[in-house]
């Protein structure tokens, strides 16, 4: 929780980092999704 709060503060202080964070999140989500699809055969 504390770590999350610190990272949130960092993101708020640097708007460019917010975009980067969401890009990384969506990329990870996509990779996980693809892995699940390939494992479901």
C-alpha positions in Angstrom: 0.0 0.0 0.0 2.8 2.4 0.9 4.8 1.5 -2.2 1.6 2.0 -4.3 1.1 5.4 -2.8 4.7 6.4 -3.5 4.5 5.3 -7.1 1.2 7.2 -7.4 2.8 10.3 -6.1 5.7 9.9 -8.6 3.2 9.4 -11.4 1.2 12.5 -10.5 4.4 14.6 -10.3 5.5 13.4 -13.8 2.6 13.1 -16.3 4.8 11.4 -18.9 5.4 8.6 -16.5 1.7 8.0 -16.3 1.4 7.2 -20.0 4.5 5.0 -19.7 2.9 3.1 -16.8 -0.3 2.5 -18.6 1.6 1.3 -21.7 3.5 -1.2 -19.6 0.4 -2.3 -17.9 -1.5 -2.9 -21.1 1.5 -4.6 -22.7 1.8 -7.0 -19.8 -1.9 -7.6 -19.9 -1.7 -8.4 -23.6 1.3 -10.8 -23.1 -0.6 -12.6 -20.3 -3.7 -12.9 -22.5 -1.7 -14.4 -25.4 0.0 -16.8 -23.0 -3.3 -18.0 -21.7 -4.6 -18.5 -25.2 -1.6 -20.5 -26.3 -1.9 -22.7 -23.1 -5.6 -23.4 -23.6 -5.0 -25.6 -26.6 
